[in-house]
């Protein structure tokens, strides 16, 4: 039985930190293409770092599991899953095994 791909349901942007993270994810989408074209893996490293920094700020400032509004909570959890998937792909390209917990 094949694993179903995760579903991401972003139902809104509720804070500047969420917006910043989403923009970072979107703006860094070309990092892999640029790295390939220029034979420069540092673009992927820089992208992963920018995403990790934006996620850290989001996580620090936006309640996720403690959020009382179930729509916001679900949306923020989806944003976490999306960020995880993108960071894992960047690390995989670099040959780095991601950790499950910190």
Sine and cosine of phi, psi and omega as CSV:
sin_phi,cos_phi,sin_psi,cos_psi,sin_omega,cos_omega
0.00,0.00,0.85,-0.53,-0.05,-1.00
-0.97,0.24,0.57,-0.82,0.07,-1.00
-0.95,0.32,0.68,-0.73,0.07,-1.00
-0.98,0.22,0.65,-0.76,0.06,-1.00
-0.92,0.40,0.53,-0.84,0.00,-1.00
-0.90,0.43,0.55,-0.83,0.05,-1.00
-0.97,-0.25,0.70,-0.72,-0.01,-1.00
-0.93,-0.38,0.87,-0.49,-0.01,-1.00
-0.85,-0.52,1.00,-0.03,0.06,-1.00
-1.00,-0.02,0.91,-0.41,-0.09,-1.00
-0.98,-0.21,0.13,0.99,0.01,-1.00
0.33,-0.94,0.20,-0.98,0.08,-1.00
-0.90,-0.43,0.90,-0.45,-0.17,-0.99
-0.96,-0.29,-0.08,1.00,0.03,-1.00
-0.42,-0.91,0.29,-0.96,0.05,-1.00
-0.89,0.45,-0.55,0.84,-0.02,-1.00
-0.93,0.36,-0.61,0.79,0.09,-1.00
-0.90,0.43,-0.70,0.72,0.01,-1.00
-0.86,0.50,-0.72,0.70,0.00,-1.00
-0.87,0.48,-0.68,0.74,0.01,-1.00
-0.90,0.43,-0.72,0.69,0.02,-1.00
-0.87,0.50,-0.69,0.72,0.03,-1.00
-0.89,0.45,-0.63,0.77,0.03,-1.00
-0.89,0.45,-0.70,0.72,0.03,-1.00
-0.87,0.49,-0.68,0.73,-0.02,-1.00
-0.94,0.33,-0.68,0.73,-0.06,-1.00
-0.94,0.34,-0.45,0.90,-0.03,-1.00
-1.00,-0.02,0.16,0.99,-0.06,-1.00
-0.92,0.40,-0.38,0.92,-0.01,-1.00
-1.00,-0.03,0.07,1.00,-0.07,-1.00
-0.86,0.51,-0.67,0.74,-0.03,-1.00
-0.92,0.39,-0.65,0.76,0.03,-1.00
-0.90,0.44,-0.71,0.70,0.01,-1.00
-0.89,0.45,-0.68,0.73,0.02,-1.00
-0.87,0.49,-0.65,0.76,0.00,-1.00
-0.92,0.38,-0.74,0.67,-0.05,-1.00
-0.89,0.46,-0.62,0.79,-0.08,-1.00
-0.99,-0.16,0.04,1.00,-0.05,-1.00
0.77,0.63,0.75,0.66,-0.08,-1.00
-0.70,-0.72,1.00,-0.03,-0.02,-1.00
-0.91,0.42,-0.21,0.98,0.02,-1.00
-0.88,0.48,-0.43,0.90,0.06,-1.00
-0.89,0.45,-0.61,0.79,0.02,-1.00
-0.94,0.33,-0.65,0.76,0.05,-1.00
-0.88,0.48,-0.71,0.70,-0.01,-1.00
-0.90,0.43,-0.63,0.78,0.04,-1.00
-0.89,0.46,-0.74,0.67,0.01,-1.00
-0.86,0.50,-0.64,0.77,0.01,-1.00
-0.91,0.42,-0.70,0.71,0.02,-1.00
-0.88,0.48,-0.68,0.74,0.00,-1.00
-0.91,0.42,-0.71,0.71,0.00,-1.00
-0.88,0.47,-0.65,0.76,0.03,-1.00
-0.91,0.42,-0.71,0.71,0.00,-1.00
-0.90,0.44,-0.63,0.78,0.02,-1.00
-0.92,0.39,-0.65,0.76,0.00,-1.00
-0.86,0.50,-0.69,0.73,0.03,-1.00
-0.90,0.43,-0.71,0.71,0.04,-1.00
-0.86,0.51,-0.75,0.66,-0.06,-1.00
-0.89,0.45,-0.62,0.79,-0.01,-1.00
-0.93,0.36,-0.57,0.82,-0.14,-0.99
-0.98,-0.21,-0.25,0.97,-0.08,-1.00
-0.86,-0.51,0.89,-0.45,0.06,-1.00
-0.90,0.44,0.66,-0.75,-0.02,-1.00
-0.93,-0.38,-0.96,0.27,-0.01,-1.00
-0.94,0.34,-0.43,0.90,0.00,-1.00
-1.00,0.10,-0.14,0.99,-0.02,-1.00
-0.89,0.46,0.80,-0.60,-0.03,-1.00
-0.96,0.27,-0.56,0.83,0.00,-1.00
-0.97,0.23,0.90,-0.43,-0.09,-1.00
-0.91,0.42,-0.51,0.86,0.03,-1.00
-0.93,0.36,-0.71,0.70,0.05,-1.00
-0.88,0.47,-0.71,0.71,-0.01,-1.00
-0.86,0.52,-0.73,0.68,0.00,-1.00
-0.90,0.44,-0.65,0.76,0.01,-1.00
-0.91,0.42,-0.68,0.73,0.01,-1.00
-0.93,0.37,-0.59,0.80,0.08,-1.00
-0.90,0.44,-0.64,0.77,0.05,-1.00
-0.89,0.46,-0.64,0.77,0.04,-1.00
-0.90,0.44,-0.62,0.78,0.07,-1.00
-0.89,0.46,-0.72,0.70,0.00,-1.00
-0.90,0.44,-0.66,0.75,0.03,-1.00
-0.89,0.46,-0.70,0.71,0.02,-1.00
-0.88,0.47,-0.68,0.73,0.02,-1.00
-0.86,0.51,-0.73,0.69,-0.02,-1.00
-0.88,0.48,-0.69,0.72,-0.01,-1.00
-0.92,0.38,-0.70,0.72,0.03,-1.00
-0.90,0.44,-0.65,0.76,0.04,-1.00
-0.87,0.49,-0.64,0.77,0.01,-1.00
-0.92,0.40,-0.64,0.77,0.04,-1.00
-0.89,0.45,-0.72,0.70,0.00,-1.00
-0.91,0.42,-0.63,0.77,0.01,-1.00
-0.88,0.47,-0.68,0.73,0.04,-1.00
-0.87,0.50,-0.60,0.80,-0.01,-1.00
-0.99,0.15,-0.09,1.00,0.00,-1.00
0.98,0.18,0.41,0.91,-0.01,-1.00
-0.95,-0.30,0.77,-0.64,0.05,-1.00
-0.99,0.13,0.85,-0.53,0.01,-1.00
-0.95,0.30,0.49,-0.87,0.06,-1.00
-1.00,0.03,0.46,-0.89,0.02,-1.00
-0.99,0.14,-0.58,0.81,-0.03,-1.00
-0.64,-0.76,0.41,-0.91,0.12,-0.99
-0.82,-0.58,0.00,0.00,0.00,0.00
